Structures are given as structure tokens and as C-alpha cells.
Amino acid sequence: MKSKRILLLLVPVFAVLGGCQKFVEGYETSPNDPTEVTPALQLASAQLGTFSSNVGQLARVSAVLTQGCAGTDFQMVDVATYDIQEGDNDNEWEGLYADCLIDLESLIAGAEINPRYAGIAQVLKALNLGLLTDVWGDVPNSEALMGLQGTDFFNPAFDAQQDIYTNIQQLLTDAIANLQSTDEDNLEVPGADDFIHGGDPQAWIITAHILRARYAIHLTKRDATSAATEALAAYDDAVDAGLIGPENDANAIFGTAGVSLNPWNAFITNRGGYIKAGAALVDLMNTINDPRVPFYFTPDTAGTYTGTPLGSIEQWTSDVGPYFATDNAPAPLVTYVEAKFIEAEAHFRAGNTGPAAQAHNEAIIAHITQVTGAAPDAAYTADQASETAGSISLEKIMTHKWVAMFTQVENWTNWRRTDIPDLTPDPRGVVAGIPRRLPTPLSERNTNSNAEVVSNVLTPVWWDE
């Protein structure tokens, strides 16, 4: 009898439980914890990571090392004096892999059903992989991003920079093929989730060709003739694809609040006095009456435009200005102006001084027009943008490129491979020269048994040898 009473008592309980099961059916999975990540979400995430990596601390470090800016307080003084330690850029190293390359690799793996997403991802992977290797030299690549496959992949080998450069060019070639796919070839096509080009495949093809030219011209120390030939071929391909002006520039896009703010603006606002305009750049632009000065810099405490001199921590000088450092100011990643300067350099190295002069002049005029909203006046044009076959020089091309590419890591790369402009090392420097790389990050030394550790910041990367 006792057992029957227990059974009868349990029957209503089971009935209630059964009813509850039906009531919650379909709600056991949180909508905020999806089991699959869409291509759109992955692309948006990877682009935001790309913006942070290319426009954040590595850009500030590059600006200080190439003396467009001066480090005037806290960690930026360490950069200015070349006191750069292994633990200083762990976040930037890890961000490139975790916030950029992982999502991009996943998108590339889906090329069979979404070749256009894969093509964009391949262009962005080439850009971010190029940033990694240009800053650190040999880095994990062919064995990277495979940790989910097991412990055998926890210690990826470092690839030689020469091999990485070959891989970058192959990525861009494959990207162009994928971007040429039709809508019908794709299960999904990118749109608003592509913050850079809005899903426009032709704009991405132009970007890919400019990057092909960029990574070709980087190799001038290895083989100047081949570098120039390949860069010109890639530039011509970009023109054939529709490159005619800055309309298809690839820019990092920012918002007006919170973590979406332009990183230059956010850093200057939150860490005022850490970094100021550098005297080398401001003095040159003042000397040639460059109309970009009030766009590049803010007035100093006296209402003029000045830079902090080398070896100084003066903070009464100008800050980075509104063109680069307002809340939602876009930041250049891959641009028409860069392509024109590459064309100018490549022609000059090939002995085509007339076309080199023309491309140089067009690059300057285009950038001033883009920054200020108006073409330079006749006096400036005659003085700075009217070079001829007999007057053009590599020094003029690379110096004006240094001015135009202010705030970009590419400036540091260009200086290392050409030593133009002629920069004097900071007299306070803890090493005898301007750094030519960053040291292998401490996190990689500690966690990767296959890490190739380089601590000397004066050790050149492969293309700089």
C-alpha cells in the first residue's frame, strides 16, 4: 500500500514535468549564444580588428620612430628613446592573430560557397600578415591558427619572411580570382557588413592590386629592378581594374562614441601629452608652405604650428590634427595616393624619369586636394609638384611620400628600405640607431617552444638586409 501511495503521488509530478518540458521546448538555446557564426559577422569582426591593429599602437610607434610625432610622456617616451621591450607589444601581436587572422582564415575556408567573402578575407589577410612580418620579420604563418586541431599545433613554427612574402602575393592573386565571381556563384554576398567597400568586388580588386604593388616595391633592397618591374605591373593592373582616383580608397572607418572612436583621437583625448607632433615633419611642411599643415596639426599654445624637437619632451607643441584625429575621422589603409607614389618610385628605379616625375606630381596634388578640399595654389605647385625628367629624384619622391603617409605604419617600412628622409637618431636612444624592427613579443617567447626570439631592435628584417 505504501508503494502505491508513493506512485500515485508521483504521477501528478511527472505530469507537471511533462507539461513544463513542452512549455520550454525551443527555448533551451540562448539567441545571444549562436552555434554558427555567419560570414557577415566574421567579416565585420575581422575588419574591426584590422582597423585597431593598423591604426592603433603600431601606427603611433611608427610615427614616433619616423619622427612625424614625438613621444613626450610615459610609454611613448620609451618609444622615442628606443627603450622597447619584449612585453610592450604583446597586445598588438595577439590582436593581429586573434582579432583578425582567425576570422579571416575561416572565411577563406568557405571559398567554395562564398568566394566573394573569401576574396575580401584574402585581401585583408595579406594586409594583416604584411603588417606582422614587416614589424617582426619571421612570424608564424603556415602552422598558425591551427590550435583547435590539437596540442600538436600549439607551438607553430616561424616562417621565413621571404616565404611569407610569396604567400602574400599568392593570397592577393587568389583573392582577385574569388572577387571576380558572380552573384550566382555565391550563397551569400557581402554588403553593409563590409565597412570598407560596402561589398563592392571591383573596389576590392583595385585594393588587391595596390597591395601587390606595395609588397613588390618593399623588396628594393633585395632586387631593385625586379621590385620596380613587378610593382609597375601591379599598378597597371590596378588602373585596368578602374583605379582613377581616391574614390576606392580602403579606409578604416570609425564612429562617434565609445570604443568606435578613431584611435588617434581617443589616445590624444585620454592620454593628453603622451604624443605630440614631431619637429622633423612640422618644420619641413612649414618650410615649403604646405597647405596641409592646419589639417595635419592643431595650433600650439602660441597659436602657431610647431613640433617637439628630437630629444625633447616639450608638450606645448602641436597635436595631431583634425584630418587624422577627430572622433570619426577615417584612417587610410590602402590608397590611390600610395599607388601613385609607388608608380613614381618604380618608374624612377626603372630609369623612366619622365613618368616618375609625372606620377610624383600627381600624387602630391591628389593628396593635398583630398586633405584640404582644394588643389594647391600655383606657387606651391610650381615649387613642389612640377618636377621634370631632369629634376626628379628618389629623395623627392620618398620625402613627399613620407609627408603624405603620415600616421601609417607603411612610413616606417619605407624609411627602413630607403633611409629617406635622412633622420637623425634620438640622442637619448638606448641603442645606437633608429629601431628597424620590434622585438619578439614576450607572450610568444613564453608560450611557443618554436619561437624564434629576436631581442635586438637594430636587427633588420629580411627585406631590409
SETIVEX-461495 format. One record per residue (C-alpha): x negated, y, z negated; residue number from 1. Coordinates in steps of 0.05 Angstrom, whole numbers, plus 5000, padded with zeros to 4 digits. Layout:
BEGIN
+------+------+------+-----+
:    X :    Y :    Z :   n :
+------+------+------+-----+
:    X :    Y :    Z : NUM :
...
+------+------+------+-----+
! end
This chain:
BEGIN
+------+------+------+-----+
:    X :    Y :    Z :   n :
+------+------+------+-----+
: 5000 : 5000 : 5000 :   1 :
: 4944 : 5047 : 4983 :   2 :
: 4912 : 5037 : 5051 :   3 :
: 4978 : 5050 : 5086 :   4 :
: 4988 : 5116 : 5048 :   5 :
: 4918 : 5139 : 5069 :   6 :
: 4932 : 5121 : 5141 :   7 :
: 4998 : 5159 : 5140 :   8 :
: 4963 : 5220 : 5111 :   9 :
: 4910 : 5219 : 5165 :  10 :
: 4960 : 5215 : 5223 :  11 :
: 4980 : 5289 : 5218 :  12 :
: 4907 : 5308 : 5212 :  13 :
: 4890 : 5272 : 5276 :  14 :
: 4949 : 5305 : 5310 :  15 :
: 4926 : 5373 : 5288 :  16 :
: 4855 : 5359 : 5311 :  17 :
: 4881 : 5335 : 5379 :  18 :
: 4922 : 5399 : 5386 :  19 :
: 4861 : 5442 : 5367 :  20 :
: 4819 : 5406 : 5418 :  21 :
: 4868 : 5425 : 5473 :  22 :
: 4872 : 5496 : 5445 :  23 :
: 4797 : 5509 : 5450 :  24 :
: 4786 : 5469 : 5514 :  25 :
: 4745 : 5511 : 5563 :  26 :
: 4721 : 5560 : 5510 :  27 :
: 4663 : 5519 : 5484 :  28 :
: 4614 : 5554 : 5531 :  29 :
: 4597 : 5627 : 5519 :  30 :
: 4606 : 5672 : 5581 :  31 :
: 4545 : 5710 : 5555 :  32 :
: 4502 : 5648 : 5560 :  33 :
: 4507 : 5625 : 5632 :  34 :
: 4477 : 5557 : 5652 :  35 :
: 4457 : 5583 : 5720 :  36 :
: 4422 : 5648 : 5738 :  37 :
: 4446 : 5679 : 5803 :  38 :
: 4397 : 5704 : 5856 :  39 :
: 4425 : 5774 : 5846 :  40 :
: 4409 : 5773 : 5772 :  41 :
: 4340 : 5745 : 5783 :  42 :
: 4323 : 5797 : 5836 :  43 :
: 4347 : 5854 : 5792 :  44 :
: 4307 : 5827 : 5733 :  45 :
: 4244 : 5818 : 5775 :  46 :
: 4249 : 5888 : 5804 :  47 :
: 4256 : 5919 : 5736 :  48 :
: 4195 : 5880 : 5713 :  49 :
: 4158 : 5904 : 5776 :  50 :
: 4175 : 5977 : 5760 :  51 :
: 4149 : 5970 : 5689 :  52 :
: 4085 : 5935 : 5710 :  53 :
: 4067 : 5981 : 5767 :  54 :
: 4087 : 6048 : 5736 :  55 :
: 4072 : 6036 : 5662 :  56 :
: 4007 : 6029 : 5623 :  57 :
: 3965 : 6003 : 5681 :  58 :
: 3983 : 6065 : 5721 :  59 :
: 3964 : 6110 : 5662 :  60 :
: 3898 : 6073 : 5653 :  61 :
: 3883 : 6080 : 5727 :  62 :
: 3899 : 6155 : 5726 :  63 :
: 3851 : 6167 : 5668 :  64 :
: 3795 : 6125 : 5698 :  65 :
: 3801 : 6162 : 5765 :  66 :
: 3806 : 6229 : 5728 :  67 :
: 3873 : 6251 : 5753 :  68 :
: 3892 : 6250 : 5680 :  69 :
: 3853 : 6257 : 5615 :  70 :
: 3862 : 6214 : 5553 :  71 :
: 3867 : 6262 : 5496 :  72 :
: 3893 : 6224 : 5435 :  73 :
: 3899 : 6154 : 5404 :  74 :
: 3893 : 6095 : 5453 :  75 :
: 3886 : 6140 : 5514 :  76 :
: 3821 : 6168 : 5485 :  77 :
: 3796 : 6096 : 5483 :  78 :
: 3812 : 6090 : 5557 :  79 :
: 3777 : 6156 : 5571 :  80 :
: 3714 : 6133 : 5535 :  81 :
: 3717 : 6064 : 5567 :  82 :
: 3727 : 6030 : 5500 :  83 :
: 3775 : 5979 : 5530 :  84 :
: 3782 : 5914 : 5490 :  85 :
: 3809 : 5845 : 5508 :  86 :
: 3872 : 5855 : 5468 :  87 :
: 3890 : 5923 : 5496 :  88 :
: 3929 : 5899 : 5557 :  89 :
: 3959 : 5833 : 5536 :  90 :
: 4029 : 5862 : 5546 :  91 :
: 4014 : 5882 : 5618 :  92 :
: 3984 : 5814 : 5635 :  93 :
: 4042 : 5776 : 5603 :  94 :
: 4094 : 5823 : 5633 :  95 :
: 4069 : 5810 : 5704 :  96 :
: 4077 : 5735 : 5695 :  97 :
: 4138 : 5732 : 5650 :  98 :
: 4179 : 5791 : 5675 :  99 :
: 4161 : 5789 : 5749 : 100 :
: 4130 : 5726 : 5777 : 101 :
: 4174 : 5674 : 5743 : 102 :
: 4238 : 5702 : 5772 : 103 :
: 4205 : 5715 : 5839 : 104 :
: 4180 : 5643 : 5844 : 105 :
: 4249 : 5617 : 5830 : 106 :
: 4278 : 5660 : 5886 : 107 :
: 4224 : 5636 : 5934 : 108 :
: 4242 : 5564 : 5917 : 109 :
: 4312 : 5578 : 5943 : 110 :
: 4289 : 5598 : 6013 : 111 :
: 4327 : 5543 : 6047 : 112 :
: 4395 : 5570 : 6027 : 113 :
: 4378 : 5644 : 6014 : 114 :
: 4318 : 5662 : 6058 : 115 :
: 4330 : 5736 : 6052 : 116 :
: 4326 : 5735 : 5976 : 117 :
: 4264 : 5692 : 5984 : 118 :
: 4234 : 5742 : 6033 : 119 :
: 4243 : 5800 : 5985 : 120 :
: 4215 : 5758 : 5929 : 121 :
: 4153 : 5741 : 5971 : 122 :
: 4140 : 5815 : 5984 : 123 :
: 4147 : 5831 : 5910 : 124 :
: 4104 : 5772 : 5891 : 125 :
: 4050 : 5797 : 5938 : 126 :
: 4054 : 5866 : 5906 : 127 :
: 4050 : 5840 : 5835 : 128 :
: 3998 : 5787 : 5849 : 129 :
: 3957 : 5840 : 5884 : 130 :
: 3962 : 5884 : 5821 : 131 :
: 3940 : 5826 : 5777 : 132 :
: 3879 : 5808 : 5818 : 133 :
: 3858 : 5879 : 5833 : 134 :
: 3857 : 5895 : 5759 : 135 :
: 3829 : 5829 : 5732 : 136 :
: 3795 : 5793 : 5790 : 137 :
: 3804 : 5717 : 5788 : 138 :
: 3872 : 5701 : 5756 : 139 :
: 3918 : 5640 : 5750 : 140 :
: 3959 : 5632 : 5814 : 141 :
: 3965 : 5564 : 5846 : 142 :
: 3974 : 5529 : 5779 : 143 :
: 4011 : 5586 : 5745 : 144 :
: 4086 : 5588 : 5727 : 145 :
: 4090 : 5512 : 5721 : 146 :
: 4093 : 5504 : 5645 : 147 :
: 4163 : 5475 : 5646 : 148 :
: 4136 : 5414 : 5683 : 149 :
: 4098 : 5392 : 5621 : 150 :
: 4035 : 5400 : 5580 : 151 :
: 3991 : 5384 : 5639 : 152 :
: 4006 : 5454 : 5665 : 153 :
: 3996 : 5493 : 5600 : 154 :
: 3924 : 5512 : 5619 : 155 :
: 3926 : 5536 : 5691 : 156 :
: 3861 : 5544 : 5729 : 157 :
: 3838 : 5612 : 5752 : 158 :
: 3840 : 5621 : 5828 : 159 :
: 3783 : 5658 : 5863 : 160 :
: 3803 : 5727 : 5885 : 161 :
: 3785 : 5712 : 5956 : 162 :
: 3835 : 5654 : 5956 : 163 :
: 3888 : 5699 : 5924 : 164 :
: 3880 : 5750 : 5979 : 165 :
: 3891 : 5695 : 6030 : 166 :
: 3953 : 5675 : 5992 : 167 :
: 3978 : 5747 : 5990 : 168 :
: 3974 : 5753 : 6066 : 169 :
: 4009 : 5686 : 6075 : 170 :
: 4064 : 5708 : 6027 : 171 :
: 4076 : 5770 : 6069 : 172 :
: 4076 : 5732 : 6134 : 173 :
: 4127 : 5682 : 6106 : 174 :
: 4168 : 5740 : 6078 : 175 :
: 4175 : 5773 : 6145 : 176 :
: 4200 : 5707 : 6175 : 177 :
: 4251 : 5699 : 6120 : 178 :
: 4274 : 5771 : 6124 : 179 :
: 4288 : 5761 : 6199 : 180 :
: 4342 : 5710 : 6182 : 181 :
: 4414 : 5727 : 6200 : 182 :
: 4471 : 5736 : 6150 : 183 :
: 4497 : 5668 : 6173 : 184 :
: 4431 : 5636 : 6152 : 185 :
: 4442 : 5658 : 6080 : 186 :
: 4491 : 5632 : 6029 : 187 :
: 4485 : 5699 : 5994 : 188 :
: 4453 : 5765 : 6016 : 189 :
: 4424 : 5819 : 5971 : 190 :
: 4459 : 5886 : 5964 : 191 :
: 4465 : 5932 : 5904 : 192 :
: 4423 : 5883 : 5863 : 193 :
: 4364 : 5905 : 5906 : 194 :
: 4347 : 5972 : 5874 : 195 :
: 4291 : 5987 : 5923 : 196 :
: 4322 : 5979 : 5993 : 197 :
: 4395 : 5961 : 5979 : 198 :
: 4387 : 5894 : 6014 : 199 :
: 4363 : 5924 : 6080 : 200 :
: 4319 : 5870 : 6111 : 201 :
: 4286 : 5916 : 6161 : 202 :
: 4263 : 5963 : 6107 : 203 :
: 4232 : 5903 : 6071 : 204 :
: 4197 : 5881 : 6135 : 205 :
: 4166 : 5951 : 6141 : 206 :
: 4144 : 5946 : 6068 : 207 :
: 4113 : 5878 : 6081 : 208 :
: 4073 : 5904 : 6140 : 209 :
: 4047 : 5963 : 6099 : 210 :
: 4025 : 5915 : 6045 : 211 :
: 3990 : 5873 : 6097 : 212 :
: 3952 : 5936 : 6117 : 213 :
: 3937 : 5953 : 6044 : 214 :
: 3907 : 5886 : 6027 : 215 :
: 3868 : 5885 : 6092 : 216 :
: 3836 : 5953 : 6080 : 217 :
: 3817 : 5933 : 6009 : 218 :
: 3763 : 5888 : 6039 : 219 :
: 3720 : 5942 : 6069 : 220 :
: 3661 : 5924 : 6025 : 221 :
: 3665 : 5851 : 6048 : 222 :
: 3672 : 5866 : 6122 : 223 :
: 3689 : 5937 : 6142 : 224 :
: 3700 : 5922 : 6216 : 225 :
: 3748 : 5864 : 6204 : 226 :
: 3784 : 5902 : 6149 : 227 :
: 3796 : 5961 : 6195 : 228 :
: 3819 : 5917 : 6253 : 229 :
: 3868 : 5877 : 6211 : 230 :
: 3894 : 5940 : 6176 : 231 :
: 3907 : 5974 : 6242 : 232 :
: 3943 : 5913 : 6269 : 233 :
: 3988 : 5911 : 6208 : 234 :
: 4001 : 5986 : 6212 : 235 :
: 4021 : 5979 : 6286 : 236 :
: 4068 : 5922 : 6266 : 237 :
: 4100 : 5969 : 6214 : 238 :
: 4111 : 6021 : 6268 : 239 :
: 4141 : 5969 : 6315 : 240 :
: 4187 : 5950 : 6257 : 241 :
: 4212 : 6021 : 6251 : 242 :
: 4162 : 6060 : 6208 : 243 :
: 4170 : 6133 : 6227 : 244 :
: 4172 : 6170 : 6160 : 245 :
: 4185 : 6163 : 6085 : 246 :
: 4257 : 6142 : 6095 : 247 :
: 4240 : 6070 : 6079 : 248 :
: 4190 : 6082 : 6023 : 249 :
: 4192 : 6029 : 5969 : 250 :
: 4200 : 6066 : 5903 : 251 :
: 4211 : 6045 : 5832 : 252 :
: 4279 : 6071 : 5811 : 253 :
: 4297 : 6096 : 5741 : 254 :
: 4357 : 6122 : 5703 : 255 :
: 4372 : 6178 : 5655 : 256 :
: 4377 : 6144 : 5587 : 257 :
: 4344 : 6094 : 5541 : 258 :
: 4297 : 6042 : 5569 : 259 :
: 4316 : 6061 : 5641 : 260 :
: 4276 : 6126 : 5637 : 261 :
: 4217 : 6140 : 5682 : 262 :
: 4155 : 6112 : 5644 : 263 :
: 4112 : 6174 : 5655 : 264 :
: 4167 : 6218 : 5627 : 265 :
: 4182 : 6171 : 5569 : 266 :
: 4108 : 6166 : 5550 : 267 :
: 4097 : 6241 : 5552 : 268 :
: 4161 : 6254 : 5513 : 269 :
: 4149 : 6202 : 5459 : 270 :
: 4073 : 6208 : 5454 : 271 :
: 4060 : 6281 : 5469 : 272 :
: 3987 : 6298 : 5473 : 273 :
: 3962 : 6227 : 5486 : 274 :
: 3951 : 6241 : 5560 : 275 :
: 3943 : 6307 : 5598 : 276 :
: 3926 : 6329 : 5668 : 277 :
: 3853 : 6318 : 5687 : 278 :
: 3809 : 6376 : 5707 : 279 :
: 3779 : 6339 : 5766 : 280 :
: 3846 : 6336 : 5803 : 281 :
: 3876 : 6402 : 5779 : 282 :
: 3813 : 6441 : 5796 : 283 :
: 3809 : 6412 : 5866 : 284 :
: 3882 : 6427 : 5880 : 285 :
: 3876 : 6497 : 5853 : 286 :
: 3813 : 6510 : 5895 : 287 :
: 3848 : 6491 : 5960 : 288 :
: 3913 : 6527 : 5941 : 289 :
: 3952 : 6463 : 5945 : 290 :
: 4027 : 6476 : 5944 : 291 :
: 4040 : 6411 : 5905 : 292 :
: 4008 : 6439 : 5841 : 293 :
: 4073 : 6462 : 5807 : 294 :
: 4105 : 6396 : 5825 : 295 :
: 4047 : 6354 : 5801 : 296 :
: 4036 : 6391 : 5735 : 297 :
: 4070 : 6434 : 5683 : 298 :
: 4043 : 6502 : 5663 : 299 :
: 3994 : 6501 : 5606 : 300 :
: 4002 : 6543 : 5543 : 301 :
: 3977 : 6605 : 5581 : 302 :
: 4026 : 6594 : 5638 : 303 :
: 3974 : 6571 : 5688 : 304 :
: 3955 : 6502 : 5714 : 305 :
: 3894 : 6471 : 5682 : 306 :
: 3867 : 6402 : 5667 : 307 :
: 3829 : 6376 : 5607 : 308 :
: 3755 : 6374 : 5624 : 309 :
: 3716 : 6309 : 5625 : 310 :
: 3691 : 6292 : 5555 : 311 :
: 3744 : 6335 : 5521 : 312 :
: 3808 : 6322 : 5482 : 313 :
: 3838 : 6391 : 5493 : 314 :
: 3914 : 6388 : 5492 : 315 :
: 3934 : 6459 : 5511 : 316 :
: 3927 : 6440 : 5584 : 317 :
: 3980 : 6419 : 5635 : 318 :
: 4021 : 6355 : 5630 : 319 :
: 4040 : 6311 : 5688 : 320 :
: 4095 : 6350 : 5724 : 321 :
: 4167 : 6342 : 5745 : 322 :
: 4156 : 6306 : 5811 : 323 :
: 4128 : 6246 : 5773 : 324 :
: 4154 : 6254 : 5702 : 325 :
: 4227 : 6272 : 5696 : 326 :
: 4279 : 6224 : 5668 : 327 :
: 4298 : 6190 : 5733 : 328 :
: 4242 : 6211 : 5779 : 329 :
: 4227 : 6153 : 5828 : 330 :
: 4156 : 6128 : 5829 : 331 :
: 4121 : 6108 : 5893 : 332 :
: 4102 : 6035 : 5904 : 333 :
: 4091 : 6026 : 5979 : 334 :
: 4100 : 6087 : 6023 : 335 :
: 4095 : 6118 : 6092 : 336 :
: 4041 : 6166 : 6067 : 337 :
: 3998 : 6109 : 6043 : 338 :
: 4007 : 6075 : 6110 : 339 :
: 3984 : 6139 : 6146 : 340 :
: 3921 : 6144 : 6103 : 341 :
: 3906 : 6071 : 6116 : 342 :
: 3914 : 6085 : 6190 : 343 :
: 3866 : 6144 : 6184 : 344 :
: 3813 : 6105 : 6147 : 345 :
: 3818 : 6044 : 6192 : 346 :
: 3812 : 6086 : 6255 : 347 :
: 3752 : 6123 : 6225 : 348 :
: 3717 : 6058 : 6208 : 349 :
: 3731 : 6032 : 6278 : 350 :
: 3699 : 6094 : 6308 : 351 :
: 3765 : 6124 : 6332 : 352 :
: 3754 : 6192 : 6302 : 353 :
: 3808 : 6228 : 6342 : 354 :
: 3865 : 6183 : 6319 : 355 :
: 3834 : 6183 : 6249 : 356 :
: 3838 : 6259 : 6246 : 357 :
: 3910 : 6259 : 6272 : 358 :
: 3933 : 6207 : 6221 : 359 :
: 3898 : 6244 : 6165 : 360 :
: 3931 : 6310 : 6183 : 361 :
: 4000 : 6277 : 6189 : 362 :
: 3992 : 6243 : 6122 : 363 :
: 3977 : 6308 : 6086 : 364 :
: 4034 : 6346 : 6119 : 365 :
: 4083 : 6290 : 6107 : 366 :
: 4066 : 6284 : 6033 : 367 :
: 4069 : 6359 : 6020 : 368 :
: 4136 : 6363 : 6056 : 369 :
: 4162 : 6304 : 6015 : 370 :
: 4139 : 6332 : 5948 : 371 :
: 4156 : 6406 : 5957 : 372 :
: 4213 : 6402 : 6006 : 373 :
: 4177 : 6445 : 6057 : 374 :
: 4118 : 6437 : 6105 : 375 :
: 4053 : 6471 : 6083 : 376 :
: 4042 : 6541 : 6107 : 377 :
: 3997 : 6558 : 6166 : 378 :
: 3937 : 6577 : 6123 : 379 :
: 3937 : 6511 : 6084 : 380 :
: 3949 : 6471 : 6147 : 381 :
: 3891 : 6505 : 6183 : 382 :
: 3845 : 6494 : 6124 : 383 :
: 3863 : 6423 : 6102 : 384 :
: 3906 : 6389 : 6155 : 385 :
: 3875 : 6408 : 6221 : 386 :
: 3817 : 6361 : 6225 : 387 :
: 3790 : 6341 : 6293 : 388 :
: 3749 : 6283 : 6321 : 389 :
: 3687 : 6324 : 6305 : 390 :
: 3705 : 6346 : 6235 : 391 :
: 3739 : 6286 : 6204 : 392 :
: 3701 : 6245 : 6152 : 393 :
: 3714 : 6187 : 6106 : 394 :
: 3704 : 6233 : 6047 : 395 :
: 3760 : 6279 : 6071 : 396 :
: 3808 : 6221 : 6083 : 397 :
: 3796 : 6187 : 6017 : 398 :
: 3796 : 6251 : 5976 : 399 :
: 3863 : 6272 : 6004 : 400 :
: 3889 : 6202 : 5993 : 401 :
: 3866 : 6207 : 5920 : 402 :
: 3908 : 6270 : 5914 : 403 :
: 3969 : 6240 : 5948 : 404 :
: 3968 : 6175 : 5909 : 405 :
: 3963 : 6207 : 5840 : 406 :
: 3996 : 6163 : 5787 : 407 :
: 3987 : 6098 : 5827 : 408 :
: 3941 : 6041 : 5808 : 409 :
: 3920 : 6040 : 5881 : 410 :
: 3878 : 6102 : 5868 : 411 :
: 3832 : 6062 : 5823 : 412 :
: 3825 : 6007 : 5876 : 413 :
: 3809 : 6058 : 5929 : 414 :
: 3757 : 6093 : 5886 : 415 :
: 3723 : 6027 : 5868 : 416 :
: 3714 : 6005 : 5940 : 417 :
: 3693 : 6073 : 5968 : 418 :
: 3665 : 6113 : 5908 : 419 :
: 3705 : 6172 : 5936 : 420 :
: 3715 : 6222 : 5906 : 421 :
: 3648 : 6227 : 5872 : 422 :
: 3668 : 6221 : 5799 : 423 :
: 3621 : 6233 : 5740 : 424 :
: 3628 : 6182 : 5684 : 425 :
: 3653 : 6209 : 5618 : 426 :
: 3593 : 6228 : 5575 : 427 :
: 3625 : 6195 : 5515 : 428 :
: 3631 : 6129 : 5550 : 429 :
: 3614 : 6067 : 5510 : 430 :
: 3589 : 6035 : 5575 : 431 :
: 3544 : 6066 : 5627 : 432 :
: 3595 : 6078 : 5682 : 433 :
: 3668 : 6081 : 5700 : 434 :
: 3701 : 6013 : 5690 : 435 :
: 3711 : 5971 : 5752 : 436 :
: 3760 : 5921 : 5721 : 437 :
: 3797 : 5906 : 5656 : 438 :
: 3772 : 5850 : 5610 : 439 :
: 3807 : 5783 : 5610 : 440 :
: 3865 : 5790 : 5561 : 441 :
: 3856 : 5762 : 5491 : 442 :
: 3920 : 5722 : 5495 : 443 :
: 3895 : 5684 : 5556 : 444 :
: 3827 : 5671 : 5524 : 445 :
: 3862 : 5643 : 5462 : 446 :
: 3916 : 5600 : 5496 : 447 :
: 3886 : 5577 : 5562 : 448 :
: 3827 : 5529 : 5556 : 449 :
: 3813 : 5541 : 5630 : 450 :
: 3808 : 5616 : 5623 : 451 :
: 3750 : 5649 : 5659 : 452 :
: 3733 : 5703 : 5609 : 453 :
: 3701 : 5767 : 5634 : 454 :
: 3690 : 5819 : 5580 : 455 :
: 3644 : 5868 : 5615 : 456 :
: 3687 : 5923 : 5647 : 457 :
: 3629 : 5941 : 5694 : 458 :
: 3631 : 5872 : 5727 : 459 :
: 3661 : 5884 : 5797 : 460 :
: 3717 : 5841 : 5824 : 461 :
: 3702 : 5801 : 5888 : 462 :
: 3723 : 5854 : 5939 : 463 :
: 3682 : 5907 : 5900 : 464 :
: 3616 : 5868 : 5902 : 465 :
+------+------+------+-----+
! end
